[in-house]
Amino acid sequence: MIKVLFYYGPGDLITRTIRVLTHGPYSHVEIQFTDGCRFFSSGHGLYIGAHMICDRKIYDPCWDQILIPATQEQERAAEGFIFHLIGLPFDMRGM
């Protein structure tokens, strides 16, 4: 099962700025795989750019989640695709 998680909590000034710029309720999105690895991209803070961290993060109630049913093979393919994105800069225009 792949989880796509969207952050809507209060956050900081940057979080609120992202919401203003995108005209949406969310400021961050992450993808978490069954093995605990999660993928995200950030334009500020400790992790700038695209990263994958395997830490089995537990998300607080300020995250909405969508569960995507996937076979192990499909998850491996998705993780393999994402590995090619690691290290790329944050896409400010794509936001």
N, C-alpha and C positions, 0 to 999 in steps of 0.2 A: 504494500500500500504506500503510495507516494502522497505526502501532505504538501499542499501549497498554503502558506500562512501569510496573512495580511495584518499589519500592525495599524491599529486605530487609536492607541492610547494617547495620553496628553503629550508626552515627549518634551522636547526642548524647542528652542527657537528654530533650529534647522528642520525639525519634524514639522512644525507648523508652516514653515516656508514652503516645504515640499507640497503640502496639501493645498496651499494657496496657488502655487505654480501649476499644479496638475488638476485643480478644481475637483478634487476627490476626497473621500473620507480616509484613505489610507496613505501612509508615508513610507512604509517598508514592505518588502515581500521576500520570503525565503522559501526554498524547496527543501523538504526533509525526506530522506529515504528510510526504508525499514531498518537498514543497518546503523542508523543514527547519524549518518553523514548529512550535513546540510549545506546548501549552496546559497550564497547571497552576493550582492555587489553593493559597494558603498562609495559615496563621494566625499566622506569626511570621517574623522575619528581614527581609531587605531587601525582599522582595516579599510584601506583605500583601494578600490578596484574590485575584481571578482575573486572570490575565495570559496574554498570548500573546507569545512571543519567537521571532524567526526567527534562529537561530544555528547550526543543524545540529549540535547537541550530540551528542557521542559518549559513550555510556553505558558505565560500567565494569561489571565482572562482577557487581556487587551489585544489578543490576536484572534482573528477569524480564520477558520481553516476549512479547506476543501480537500476531501479525500478522493484520490484517484486510484481505482483498482488497477493493479498492474501485476503481471507475472514477474518472477525473478529475472527472467530473460529481458523483459521490457525495462525493468529497473536498471539492470546492468547496462543496457544500451543507452538509457537516459544518462546515467552517471558517466559513461564513456564519452558521450557528447559534451557533457558539462566540463569534463577534465580539460577539454580544448579551450574553454573560456577562462580558466583560472589564470590570473595574472593580467588579464586585459584591463584597461582603464575603465572607470565608471563612465557610462554613456549618459552625459547630461542632456543631450538632445533627445535621446530615447525616452527619458523620463517623461 
